[in-house]
């Protein structure tokens, strides 16, 4: 270590904090641009926000009955049976999980959907209803898809390590239905297709009428909200009178101030120029940004251990979970011998992580504020925001940082916004989607 490295490191961190700073003035300037993108997306104009109609509105809280949910959102598949009591309470009666084998994830679409059909067959065999009517199933498919109706959706592109062939640009409900037919699985009716963000909103709003946003801040980052029908110019049918939930896909918002680390990360990502907000906010990328900063400090001889070790050169070798645990003073690598950071290095990772995570929280809060102010410009009503995701739930200080940003933007009116951790939108929320879908069946549409 050079004699002046401590003071140089201090200057480095001062500059780093400035690179990742988001002021309340910048947030307030950000909101009108976000609104412009929302408006353009709703009108099918050029926009970085897809603003996809979900073809469903919020529940009344009186929906009742038993509903099935098939949840495919990563390396696990779940099937749940959920009971709704008609009084705002939902209970998971039964749940079963399967690991999706890697060869299935990367094989053919036929093999993937046959696997899902086999899981459903196994579940129905273990948990027969004894009733003659078909069970109502909601398919939670947490990948980017275009949804032309409530029970159909075309996969835009695979994410999360899936590459199954013959699925992109195909209707995943049709593919699942064909697999059920091939496997001879009877007694099911697929009533709805949804994603985890919409499910998160539905799960909370079933018991809380003030809930009007669903947000995911975890590995990915997304949001949804109920929009007035008259504003949805892209709606394919006649004029919509009620409300419809809009899946914003806000991770793709691109009106952002980037720094050199953002540029590096984006350049080397599989999708350069896309998902820019997600790359600055979500847990998928937080650890990688920290690694890029650490690598620069090593190159500038500012790292406590001196020359860098090989693991700092491996992309995505540091996860947001690793950074979060180090920030709490915990050990993330009990079984990974290659990670042998000394105390000073651990403190350094925690310090960098705090700077990166603080920006993430303030940026997420700014986007949330933009949506709330779009729905309620004068902030006259109370708003509950249902939030799920490990970054929001587990990163130390994250929720407080978001709350502080909302107070900076709205002042005392921020007390009308309540963020509530809402788990299992892809399960319980999906079942509620199915219940609302049954109600819609009798009156045609939201």
N, C-alpha and C positions, 0 to 999 in steps of 0.2 A: 504494500500500500504506500502510495506516495505521501509525503508529509502534508501536502495541502488537500488531500483527497476528501477529508471531512467537510471542509468549506465548499469544495467543488460539488460534493454530493448535496449540500444544502441548497446551492444555487440551482442544481439540476431539479430538485424536487419543487422549488419555487416555480420554475419554468413549467414543470409537468402539471402542477396544479392549475396553472393558467391555461395550458393546452386543453384541459378537461373541464374547465369551469363553464357553467351555464348560469348566467345571471337572470334575475327576474325580468329585466328589460328585454333580454334575448327571448325569454319564454313568451312574454307578451307580444313580441314581434312575430314569433313563430305561429301563434294561434290563428291570425287572419289567413296566413298562407295555408295552414292545415284546413281551414274552412273552405278555401277556394278549391283545394283538391277533393274535399268531400263533395262539394256541389258538383264539380265536374264528373266525379265518379258516379254519382247518382243519376246524372244525365247521359251516361255513356260517352262522355267526352274524354279527352286525353288527361289521364290522371295516374299518379303513382299509387293511389288508393283504389283497390278493385271495387269496393262497396257492393258486395254480392248479396242480393236478396236471399233470405233463408226460407221464404214462403211460409212463415209461421209468426204468430205474435206471442206475447207473454201469456202464461197460464192465469186462470182466474183464482186458483187455489182451491177450487171445488172439484177438480178432476179426481176421479176415484177408480180403483181397480188394480189389477195386476198386469204388469208390462215387462217385456223382455228387452234387454239391450245387449247387442253384440258390439264390443269395443275393440277396434284395431287401431292402435296409434303408435306402435313401436314394436319392440321385440317380444311383447306379450300380447296375448289375445284373452279377453275376458268375456264371460257371459253372465249376466245378472238377471234375477227376477226381483222386481221392485214393487212394493205395495204402496199405493197412494190412498190415504184415508179420506180425502175430500175435504179436509180441514187444514190443509197446509203442511201436513207431515208426511214424509216419505220414509219407508223402511226397506232395507235390503233383506229380502227373505232368503235368497240363495245366491252364491257367487262361486264360479269355478274359473280357474286360470290355466292357460297353456303357454308354454314358450314356443314362439314361432322359430323353427329351425332355420339356420342360416341358409341351407340349401333351398328352402322354400322361399325365403325372402329374395333370393337371387336367381330363382329358377323361372318357371313359366307361370303366367297368370292362372292357367288352368289348375296347376298344382296348388297354388296359393288358395284359390277359392274352394277347391276340393277339401283342403285342410280345414278351412273355416266351416264348411258344411259338415265335415266329420265331427268337429267340435260341437256344433249345434245338435247333431244326432246323438252324441254322447250325453250332452246335457239333458235333452228331452227324455232319453232312456232312464237316466237317474232321477229325473224330477217330472214324472208324468202328471198331467193335470186332471185326468179323469173326465174332462169335459169334451163335448163334441166340437165346439166352435174352435176356430183356429186361434193360436196365440199371436198377439200383436208384437212385432219386433221392430225396434229402431236400430239402425246400423250407424254406429259412430265411426266415422272414417276421417281420422285427423291428418289428412294430407290435402294439399291444394286441389280443389275440384270446382268445376263450374256446375251450378245447380239450376236447371231450368224448371224444376218443380220440386215439391216437398219430398217425393220418393224417387228421385233420380239425380244422378250427378256424374259428370265426366271427369276422370282424373286428368289434371293438367300436367303434373310431373311428380315423380316419386321423390321423396326425401327420406331422412332418417335411416339411410342404408339400404332401403328397398330398391330393387331393380327388376322385379318380376316382369318378364316380357309379355307383350300383348295386352297390357292394361291401360297404359297412357292413351288418352283420347277415346276411351271406352266408358260406357255407363257401368259403374261398379255395382249398382243394384241389379242390373240385368245379369252381370257376371255371377253374382251371388245366387240369384234365382236359378240360373242354369245349372250351377253346381249343386244346389239343393235337389233339383230334378234328377241330375245324374246319380246322385247318392241315394235317391229314393226317400228323402226327408220330407215328411208331410206334417201338417198341423201348424204351419207357420204362415203369417201374412206380414210382409215387410211394409210397414205403414209410413216410415220416414227415414230420411238420411240426414245426418247432422255432423257437426264437429265439436270438439271439446270446448271451444270458446262459447258457442251458442248454448251448449249444455250447462256451462257454468252460470250463465245468466238465468237460464230456466230453473236450475236447482235452487238458487236463492230466491228468485221472484215468486216461486210457488208458495212461500211462507211470508214474503215481504213485498207488498205491492209497491214500495218505494224503490225497489231495485230496478234500475234502468241501464245498467252497463255490466257486461261480462268482460273480464280482462284476464289474459294469460301472461304471466311474467315468470317463465321458467327456462327450459331449454330453448323454447321459441318465444315469440311475443306477438300477441294479436288482441283484438278487441271487437265487441259487437254492441249494438244498442238498438232500441226500437225506434224506427223512423216513421214520421207521418206519411201516410200513403200518397198524399198530393205532392210530396217532394221527390218521390221515387219515379223519376221520368223514364228510367230504363225498364220499368216493370212491363213484362210482355203482354199483359192482359188489359182489359178495360180499366178505367180509373179506379184506383184503390181508395176506399173510404176510411178504413181503419188504420192500424199500425202494422208494420212488418219489421221483424228483426233484420238488421243489416250486418253481415259479416264483413268487417272493414278490410281485413288483411293489412292492417296498418304497419306491419313490419317492413313493407316495401316503400314507405314514405321516404322521399329523397330530398326534401327541402331542408337539409341539415348542414351545420358547420362541421366539417371534418378536420382532423388533425393528421400529422404524418403517420401515426400508428394506425389510424383508420384506413388511410390510403394503402398502407402495406398489407393490412389484413384483407381488404377488399380485393386488391390486385392478385393475391395468391389464393383466393377462395374459389370454389367451383362455380360460383355465379357472380362474377365481377359486375359491379354497377347495379346490382339488385339487392333487395332486402337490407337497405342501408340503415334504417332505423333499428331493425332487428339486430344488426351487427354491432350497434352501439349500446343496445339495451340488454339483450338476452344472455342467458347463461351459457348458451352454445359458444359464445365468442368472448365472454369476459376473461376467462383464464388465458386465452390466446393473446389478448391485448396485454395482459400482465406479463406474459412470457416475452413479448416483443420489447416491452420496456426494459425488462431484466437483461435481455440480450444486448440492448444498446448500452446499458450501464456497464456490462462486462467489457464491451468493446472500448469503452471510454475509461476503463480501469477504475470504476466507481463501485464495483460490486465487492461486498465484504470479504469474499473468499479469494479474490484475485481472478486468475484465468477461469473461463467458463468450463463447465463440464458438459459432456455430450448431450445430456437430456435437455439442456436449454436450446439446443439446435433443432430438436424434433418438434414439428408443428403439432399443436394441440396436445402436447404432452402434459400440460397443466390445465386442469379443469376448474370450472367455477366452484365446484364442491371442494376441491383442494384448497382454493384460495379462501373460501368461506370458513373452513375448519381452521386454517392457519390464523385467520382473523380472530377466531374465538380462542386461540391458544391451544387447539387440539391437534392431534396427530392424524393426518390423512393417509399416511403411507405405511401402515403397520406391516404389510406384507410385500412392499416394494423396496428391495434392497438398493436399487439404483438411485433412489432419492435419499440422499443422506445430508440434507441441509443442516448447517450449523445454526445456532440460535440467532445470530445476526442476520443470516439469510432468511430465516423464517420471519423475523420481524420486518425485513425489507419487503418480502412478498405481501405480508399483511398490509403494510403501508401503501404499496402501489395498488393493491386490490381495493383499499378503501377509497382511493382517488378515482379509480375506474368505476367502482360500484356506485359511488356518490353521483357521478354523471349519469349513470344508467337510471338511478332512481329519480333524479330531477328531470331527465328527459321523458321517462314514462309518465311522471306526474304532469308534465307539460302537455303531452298528448291526451291524457285523461281530461285535463282542464279544457282542452280544445273541444272535446266531444260534449262535455257537460255544458259548456257555454253555447255550443251549437243548439242543443236541445232547450236550454233555459238561459237565454242571454243575460237576464238580470239576476240570475240565481235566486229565484223567488221560492222554489220548492226544495224539499229535502230529497237527496239522492243517495241511494245505497249502491255501491260499486262492488260487485262480486269478483274477487280476485283469487286465482289459483296459480300455482307454480312455485317451484322450490326456491327461486331467487327471492321472491316476495316473502315467502314463508320463513326461510332459514338464514338468509344472509344478515349478520348482525347490523342493526341500525337501518335496514333498507326501508321498512315501513315508515319509520320516523322521518327519514329523509324525504320520502314522498309527501308526507303530511306537511312538512316544513315548506316544501315548494308550493303546495296548494295555498298555504297561508300567505306566502309572498305574492302569489298571483292574485288571489281573491280577497285578501285581508280577512276581516272578521266573518265574511260570508262563507269562508271555507268550512266553518263549523256545520254547514248544511250538507257537506259531503262526508259520507262514512264509508270507508273501505273495509270490507269484511272478507276474511279468508274463507273461501267456499270450496270444499273438496268434492271430488268425484263428479264433476260435471259430465264426464264421458260415460258415467254409469247412471246415477240417479237423475241427472239432468236429461240424459237421453230418454229415459223412461217417461219423464214428464213431457218431452217432445212428442213421444208416441201417444200419450194421453190427449194432448191438445190436437194431434193429427186426427184422432178418432172423432173429436168434437167438430173439427173442420169438415170431416167427411159428410156431416149432415147438413152443412150450410155452404159448402163449396170452396171457401177460401177465407183468409183472415178478414 
